[in-house]
Amino acid sequence: MVFDRSFFNGHIPTLRKRQFGFLISGPLGQIANLRQIIESLTEIEESNLVDIITDEYADSKIIDLLIYNLAKKLITYSQSGYKKPQTFLSVGGNKIFRDAVYGRMRFVFQADHKYYEEHGFYDFPHDDKYAKKMNDKFIPLTQNEKFRKVFYSVLKTEMIKPLKSVVDNPDK
């Protein structure tokens, strides 16, 4: 299986209750950020990261044994429905997505909003009057095909616009 960031799924955990094992070629032990990204992606998906195996070891027998043990754990955990407890990575990440989807980004992520509403993600009171007005105006507009095409054609550019000056000139 090839694992992609799956942007087309929005913020909906489509891989819930799955067991994951990653086989990665390269020095993952030297790239802590990449390891944390993998860990957080699986947690936010509400799945279980069993292990990450790399080819950092010089001995192929050790790698074979690690892969064999990973396969055994994947089967055992799948059969028992085991899932590690959530960490801050997923709890915090889900709260950030939840707040954004409920508030100012609802008109952009309408499918996510529907899923979050149906699955009890909204577990807080919310009174952002600006976001409510914005959603009341923009959600009906996004139902219009012409508006939607124009809107989505500039969406990415507009979302990163506040960060562009920092990225273009980080020393400023």
Number of C-alpha atoms within 10 A of each C-alpha: 4 4 6 6 8 10 8 7 11 13 20 20 17 14 15 14 15 19 22 17 17 17 12 12 10 12 12 16 11 10 10 10 11 12 13 12 12 13 20 20 17 23 26 24 18 21 22 26 20 21 19 17 18 17 16 15 12 8 9 11 10 12 16 13 11 16 19 12 12 20 15 12 16 20 12 13 17 16 9 8 12 16 17 11 8 15 13 10 16 19 13 13 15 17 14 11 18 22 16 15 22 24 20 17 18 23 23 18 16 17 16 22 23 14 14 18 14 10 9 8 16 16 9 7 6 12 8 11 10 11 18 15 11 15 20 13 12 14 15 10 15 18 11 10 10 10 13 13 12 11 15 13 11 10 13 10 11 13 10 11 11 10 10 13 11 11 11 9 8 8 6 7
